[in-house]
């Protein structure tokens, strides 16, 4: 039986890991390449990673199994994964395979992956960020044009008050996949 202090310690470790990953994320692809192998092992061990999960997908030509840490967006009981760095290997592999395994904490599932059109993806991202428009406290802390999730908004160059067309333009460069339970 877990000790009463195990959960707060797990939460603290998770918050630290996610914070370090967010800081690295903001400094670009070179930093991600350094951290991804360690973060992949961390997530693969079933340790908590906030919204992050381990995506496993077969290579489109090698048939080798590839692993990549990704952030899962959950919105209205739907799950999505977005390609923060554009057309990277896992994106091309996922597009070709159409399915992946997601490991999040101690849960694991094989899911179908459907790439959304930029128009649909842009609308989903806009809806996901819409609640941040109404936060007066956050606006005071981080300024009137860039609001949390600050790291993600900063990297993507997105503002929560962008127009729908601006969200579609961003979605053209960062493909969005919906993850569906297999029938």
C-alpha positions in Angstrom: 0.0 0.0 0.0 1.4 3.4 -0.9 2.6 5.6 1.9 0.6 8.8 2.6 3.4 11.0 1.3 3.8 9.2 -2.0 1.2 11.2 -3.9 2.4 14.7 -3.0 6.0 13.5 -3.8 4.9 12.1 -7.2 3.0 15.4 -7.9 6.1 17.4 -7.0 8.4 15.3 -9.2 5.9 15.5 -12.0 5.6 19.3 -11.7 9.4 19.6 -11.7 9.8 17.3 -14.8 7.0 19.1 -16.7 8.5 22.5 -15.8 12.0 21.6 -17.0 10.5 20.2 -20.2 8.5 23.4 -20.7 11.7 25.5 -20.3 13.6 23.3 -22.7 10.6 23.4 -25.1 10.8 27.2 -25.3 14.5 27.1 -26.3 13.8 25.2 -29.5 14.4 21.9 -31.3 18.1 21.5 -30.4 17.2 21.4 -26.7 14.3 19.0 -27.3 16.6 16.6 -29.1 18.9 16.6 -26.0 16.0 16.0 -23.5 13.7 13.7 -25.5 15.6 10.4 -24.9 15.6 11.0 -21.1 12.0 12.2 -21.1 11.0 9.2 -23.2 12.5 6.8 -20.7 10.8 8.7 -17.8 7.4 8.5 -19.5 8.0 4.9 -20.6 8.6 3.9 -17.0 5.0 5.0 -16.2 6.0 8.1 -14.2 3.6 11.1 -14.2 4.3 13.8 -16.8 1.4 16.2 -16.7 -0.2 16.4 -20.1 2.7 14.6 -21.7 2.6 11.0 -22.9 4.8 8.6 -24.8 3.8 8.1 -28.4 5.0 4.9 -30.0 4.6 4.5 -33.7 6.0 2.1 -36.4 8.4 3.6 -39.0 6.8 4.1 -42.4 9.7 2.3 -44.2 11.8 0.7 -41.5 8.9 -0.9 -39.5 11.0 -0.1 -36.5 9.1 1.1 -33.4 9.8 4.8 -32.6 9.1 6.7 -29.4 8.5 10.4 -28.9 7.2 12.3 -25.9 4.1 14.4 -26.9 1.6 16.6 -25.1 -2.0 15.3 -25.2 -4.7 17.8 -25.5 -8.0 16.7 -24.0 -11.0 18.7 -25.1 -14.7 17.6 -24.6 -13.7 14.0 -24.1 -11.7 14.0 -27.3 -7.9 13.5 -27.4 -5.4 15.3 -29.7 -1.7 15.4 -30.3 -0.1 18.4 -32.2 3.2 18.4 -34.0 5.0 21.3 -32.2 8.0 21.1 -34.5 6.1 20.5 -37.8 6.9 17.7 -40.2 9.1 15.6 -37.9 9.6 11.9 -38.1 6.9 10.8 -35.7 4.4 13.0 -37.7 5.3 11.3 -41.0 5.2 7.9 -39.4 1.9 8.5 -37.7 0.4 9.8 -40.9 1.5 6.6 -42.7 0.6 4.2 -39.9 -2.7 5.7 -38.9 -2.3 4.3 -35.4 -0.1 4.5 -32.4 0.4 3.4 -28.8 0.1 6.0 -26.2 1.6 5.4 -22.7 0.4 7.9 -20.1 1.3 7.1 -16.5 0.5 3.5 -16.0 -2.1 3.4 -18.8 -1.4 2.3 -22.3 -3.7 2.1 -25.3 -3.4 1.5 -29.1 -5.3 4.3 -30.8 -6.2 5.2 -34.3 -4.9 8.6 -35.4 -6.7 10.8 -37.8 -5.0 14.0 -39.2 -7.3 16.9 -39.1 -7.5 19.5 -41.8 -6.0 22.9 -41.0 -9.5 24.5 -40.8 -10.7 21.9 -38.3 -7.4 21.9 -36.4 -7.4 25.7 -36.2 -10.9 25.8 -34.8 -10.0 23.2 -32.1 -6.9 25.0 -31.0 -8.8 28.3 -30.9 -11.5 26.6 -28.7 -8.9 25.0 -26.5 -7.2 28.4 -25.8 -10.5 30.5 -25.5 -10.8 30.2 -21.7 -7.6 32.1 -21.3 -9.1 35.2 -22.9 -11.3 35.7 -19.8 -8.6 35.5 -17.1 -8.0 39.0 -15.7 -5.4 37.7 -13.2 -3.4 35.9 -15.9 -3.6 39.0 -18.2 -2.2 41.1 -15.3 0.7 38.6 -14.7 1.8 37.9 -18.2 0.5 40.9 -20.2 -2.4 41.8 -22.4 -1.4 39.9 -25.6 0.4 36.7 -24.5 -1.4 34.5 -22.0 -0.9 30.9 -20.7 0.0 28.4 -21.7 2.8 30.9 -22.2 5.5 28.5 -23.4 3.2 27.0 -26.0 1.8 30.3 -27.1 5.3 31.8 -27.3 6.7 28.9 -29.4 3.8 28.7 -31.8 3.5 32.5 -32.1 -0.2 32.3 -31.2 -2.2 34.7 -29.2 -5.5 33.7 -27.7 -7.2 36.6 -29.4 -6.0 35.6 -32.9 -8.6 35.4 -35.7 -9.8 32.1 -36.9 -7.8 32.5 -40.1 -4.6 33.0 -38.0 -5.3 29.8 -36.2 -5.8 28.0 -39.5 -2.4 29.4 -40.7 -0.7 28.1 -37.6 -2.4 24.7 -38.0 -0.9 24.4 -41.5 2.6 24.3 -39.9 1.8 22.1 -36.9 -0.4 19.2 -37.9 -3.0 18.1 -35.4 -4.1 14.5 -35.0 -7.2 13.2 -33.2 -6.6 10.0 -31.2 -9.5 7.6 -31.4 -10.2 4.4 -29.5 -10.0 1.5 -31.9 -13.4 -0.2 -32.7 
